[in-house]
Amino acid sequence: MAMAAAAPTVPICHGRRASPCSSKQVSVSVSVAMRAWASKSSSLSSSSSKSPRLVAAHATAVATKEAASTTSSSQGGHELLMFEALREGLSEEMERDPKVCVIGEDVGDYGGSYKVTKGFSEKFGSWRVLDTPIAENSFTGMAIGSAMTGLRPVVEGMNMGFLLLAYNQIANNCGMLHYTSGGQFTIPIVIRGPGGVGRQLGAEHSQRLESYFQSVPGLQMVACSTPYNAKGLMKAAIRCENPVILYEHVLLYNLKEKIPDEEYVCCLEEAEMVRPGTEITILTYSRMRYHVTQAAKTLVDRGYDPEIIDIRSLKPFDMYTIGESVRKTHRVLIVEECMRTGGIGASLRSAIMESFWDELDGPIGCLSSQDVPTPYSGPLEELTVVQPHQIVTAVENLCGKK
């Protein structure tokens, strides 16, 4: 449902700290067409009341999925697949703010490679849902330029691996131009699309770009794992003044969940407590969340009590939530689909050792994908990715068998 521009309502922000959207970032040049588009959007927005930016809500505890489900059940709700939740969040933001636009290959009449923008061309028009040629560096640079002039573009990569063709634009422009312009520009841009290891998609279509972009200054990175946080993170990313990369896993698009009818926004910098426990902290994100929860059933049957946290924010890490958990369990296992060398797990392990070394009762375990291109062969592909039985074994080794 859309929020009426003439009577803006403060959305629920499921977060503990202030919004991460206060710092500024920026980027490249823009075409004459984009300047005209920006001028048109500015005139539209000036004729209506401006909706508030992402509200900073200081909650007293981490918003768990169980709490969200309780709220949804008590106040109604509706079931959506994850790609539908992304679509709903994006549609609401485009209705709320005429400066929000979508740019990418086949995002218009075709509706996006996974139908996240289905029906948008008819609803919002071809100026706000811009189909582009197969030229990732060009349309990403154009989107960055449009953000410099006041728009809030959402760039869809048909496959996240293809956005490596726009690495220069994302790294040198998107992440750094706020600094190199002396703060004269901001880049409120969202870069999103399907990624991760799918089902026999081959090496070039099974990229995990977290490891590529985590060291780029000026970028924020989040990974959605449920329909609920997919919608909430989409809305938060669009409202953020920083450039945000939103990672969506190709195998989670058909995941179904009941989400609230009322508007809500997730905090971009907050992890999610999936399962409270006392014996070991398991940190994970994206598709591996489900491998971990599957392994947890076996672990509980064997007498273990794991605490599971979906870190969600890949940059920066929510070290508050992670630290509180480590102080309680004193053992840590990181489970990721990213590559082992230079991956998210390596950075997270380093951050935990630096901040909470005295709280640890043993080494930090880390299960990652193999450092090989993802095979096309189904059995070989499965061997490169962490499986639930490996998680069970790792927990038993770290905790000691009972």
Summary of the structure (lengths in Angstrom):
residues: 402
radius of gyration: 20.7
end to end distance: 51.1
largest distance: 68.4
contacts: 1432
relative contact order: 0.14
helix: 40%
strand: 18%
